[in-house]
Amino acid sequence: MKPVINHPIPQDIDFREWMLSMPVVTLDLETYWDDQYSLSKMTMLEYVQDPRFKIQGIGIRIDYPHLDKYGEQKYYRDVNEAVAVLKSLNKWVMVGQNTKFDGYCLHYHHDVHAT
C-alpha cells in the first residue's frame, strides 16, 4: 500500500511556524515480538505486514505549543481507543523514538496519518 500525502507542506510560509501551528503528538507503539518474529530478523515491512503483528498498546502525549498547552502522557491498552483519539485530530505533527516504524504501523493497520 503506497502512502498518500493529503496535505503537502506549504511552500510560501515558514516551516517551523506551520509545524508549530498544530498539535504535536508524541507516540510510542508496543508490538508483539518473539525470538523468531522480530525486527532484528525481518525488514520493517515484513514485520508489520506479518499475520503475527499486533499492537499491544500505544503511549500518546498531545501538546499544543501554539496555545502553550502541554498534555500528559496516556497509555492505551485498547488500541481502537488510541486510534480514535488520533483520528479525532485534524492536522498533527508526529514525534517518536522510531517515527518511521510507528507511522507505518498506524498507516498500514489503521489508516492513521500525521500531517
Buried (B, 14 or more C-beta within 10 A) or exposed (E): EEEEEEEEEEEEEEEEEBBBBBBBBBBBBBBEBEEEBEBEEBEEEEBBBEEEBEBEBBBBBBBBBEEEEEBEEEEBEEBEEBBEBBEEBEEBBBBBEBEEBBBBBBBBBBEBBBB
